[in-house]
Each structure stands twice: as C-alpha cells, then as structure tokens.
C-alpha cells in the first residue's frame, strides 16, 4: 500500500499524546517491531481492555509519590498495526507523527481535519465523501513489504473489523477524497 503522498495538511488539529503499546491494547503476547510501527497520518485504535489497564496505572511509587513514569502512565495505549484477527478495537484518532518500539510516544489528533490513506480503487474514491465509514485492515502492508497493515476507511460493513457506530473516542466523517488519500473531519463521536 502506497504511503500518503498528496501533501494535504492538517487543519485545526486538536492534538494530544498516546503511547504505542500492543501489550496493553491486545493483551500479552510476542510482538515484533512491526507491531509497534506507527507511521504519520494513520488511524490509531485502543481497546476496552487497554482503557481498563490504563485506568489501573497509578503513576506513583511505593511511597505514594509521583513516579518518573507518571506522565507516560496516563497516556492512552494505542496501536496502528492491525492484526489479521482484529476485533473489539475502539477508534482513538489519527497519528500526527510517527512512532516505534524505541520511541512509543506519538501525537494523536482527535479533532479537526486530517489526511489519511485509503485502499478504495481510484475510480471509486469519491464514494467515501459524506458517507458512514467502517474500518478495514489494509490489503497490503503500508509503505511496502515489511510495513504494518493499517486500518483504512471502507464502505463495506461486511468486511469491517470496527463498525461505524461502534464505540469510539472521536467521530469521523470523510470530507474530501482523491485517488491517493482522503481528508476526514474528526470530532465528537456519534452515538449508536
């Protein structure tokens, strides 16, 4: 899957921080560097379990004082690399910058207009505009072989791993689309 290349810029982006952490989002397991990969301008997801584990992280040491990791403990855990058996994920926003295993703290956009890639055929890209969006796993690795499979907007609810009206931290609506990417408006999520 080709990397985002149209040069579309974010507009009125509301930016916060998140932590790439597949262990908290997906549970215990063996994770590779690809599982920690987070390119810029890709959808990020968390899970109910990840939110629960985040809430249980106190950020205090044994004496009840704030620890050195207290700031990172309060960050929402997210993933950009979507496993083949993805389910139960919660859309959290779009990455503003990149991240990796050695640099897991990323900026996340939860409001404003952001560009992101899609996998819709070029002659059908216009059908994304104004429609409800579901999330599919990208058919090929992002950026070529060795890259992560990311989430891409889709109009096909039967193949989606996250339905449009499932729980989300922020809402999404496609405003513009070209054959390379689309511009989405992020904001308050719609209620199911």
Secondary structure, 3 states (H helix, E strand, C coil): CCCCCCCCCCEEEEEEEEEECHHHHHCCCCCCHHHHCECCCCEEEEEHHHHHHHHHCCCECCCCCECCCHHHHCCEEEECCCCCCCCCEEEEEEECCCECCCCCEEEEEEEEEEEEEECCCHHHHHHHCCCCCEEEECCCCCCCCCCCCCEEEECCCCCCCECCCCCECCEEEEEEECCCEEEEEEECCCCC
